[in-house]
Amino acid sequence: MSAQRSDGPTAEQIASYERDGFVIVPEYLASEEVERLLGRFGPVFEHVFETGIAPDEVNYVPGVTPPERTRQLCNVWKADRTIAATTLSARNAAFAAGLTGASGLRINQDNLIWKPAGGTPLLAHQDGSYLDYLSPPNMITCWMALDDTSRDAGTIFYARGSHRWPHAPVGGQFHAPADWLSWLEAMRPPGEELDLVPIEVSRGGAAFHDAWVFHGSPANVTARAQRRSVISHLMAADTRWNPARPHAIYSRYRRPGETEIDEAFFPVLWRDDGYRSPWLDEYVLGVPTGSA
C-alpha cells in the first residue's frame, strides 16, 4: 500500500482548513462504498455485531431508546469489518495528514451517527475539550455523509474560525439538548461574530475539521429524510496517554505504568514513511476499502 494517495488535499483546501477550521470535500466516497456502509447500519444499530465484539460506546438500544433520539455508536470498527474498511482507511489519514502536516495518524475512535426524521440535536462543542486523557490533546476528524444532507435534516454545522477561540471545557448536555447552541454561546468570546456553516453535500461528501472548531447539529425537522454519517477521529501517531487524566472508557486500554498507546487498540493508519499497523489490512481482508 502506498504511503500517500496522489489525490491529497490541494493548496486551496489546506488554506481553507487553516483559515476556517474545516474543509468540505464534496465527492469523497464512491457510491459503492456508501452502499456497503448503509447495508451495515441496520445490523449494527440492532446490536448484530459481525465480529462478536460490541462497540466501546453504545448510545442506542432498540425498543428502549426513544425513536426520535439521534443514535450513536463509537468504535464500531471493532464490531464490523465493513465499517472498519472505511474508518481505518489509509485514505482518510493520508488526506488529514496533508491538511495538518502530521507525519502520521492513528485512529482515536470512530462514530456512526443516525439522525432519523424528527431526530434530536447534538450539542455544539469542541472535540478537544474531551481529549485531556491524551498527551498532547489532539484530533482531526473526517466526517463522511451517507445521505444527501441539508440544514433542515440536521446536518453538521461548523462555527467558522472558532478553532482560534479560547479552548472551552466540557459543558452542556451533549445528546438531545434543549438548545444545541447554548454551550457555544456561553463560550463565545465577547465581540466574536458567529458564522455558522451548514455542510450540505450529496451522499459520499465529506468534511475534515480541527479538534478546536465548534460544531454540532440541530434537530432533523423533516418528515422523511434521514441523516446517516460515518466518522474517523484521528490523532497523531506519536500521541501518548496522560495518566493524570484517565478516560472512563478508553483508559482501559492503557497498560499499567506505561504511557505508550497500543496499536492493537489504536492502530496507526498512515505514516509518511509508509508504515501502517501490519494487522489492519488482514483484519479487513476481502472488504474493498477504496483506500489503496
Secondary structure as UniProt FT lines:
FT   TURN            6..7
FT   HELIX           11..20
FT   STRAND          22..25
FT   HELIX           31..45
FT   TURN            46..47
FT   TURN            50..51
FT   STRAND          57..58
FT   TURN            62..64
FT   TURN            67..68
FT   STRAND          71..74
FT   HELIX           76..78
FT   HELIX           81..87
FT   HELIX           90..100
FT   STRAND          104..115
FT   TURN            117..118
FT   STRAND          122..125
FT   HELIX           127..130
FT   TURN            132..133
FT   STRAND          134..135
FT   STRAND          140..145
FT   HELIX           151..153
FT   STRAND          157..159
FT   TURN            160..161
FT   HELIX           162..164
FT   TURN            180..181
FT   HELIX           182..187
FT   TURN            190..191
FT   STRAND          196..198
FT   TURN            203..204
FT   STRAND          206..210
FT   TURN            211..212
FT   STRAND          215..217
FT   STRAND          227..236
FT   TURN            237..238
FT   STRAND          240..241
FT   TURN            243..244
FT   TURN            248..249
FT   HELIX           250..253
FT   TURN            256..257
FT   TURN            263..265
FT   STRAND          268..271
FT   TURN            272..273
FT   TURN            278..279
FT   HELIX           280..283
FT   TURN            284..286
//
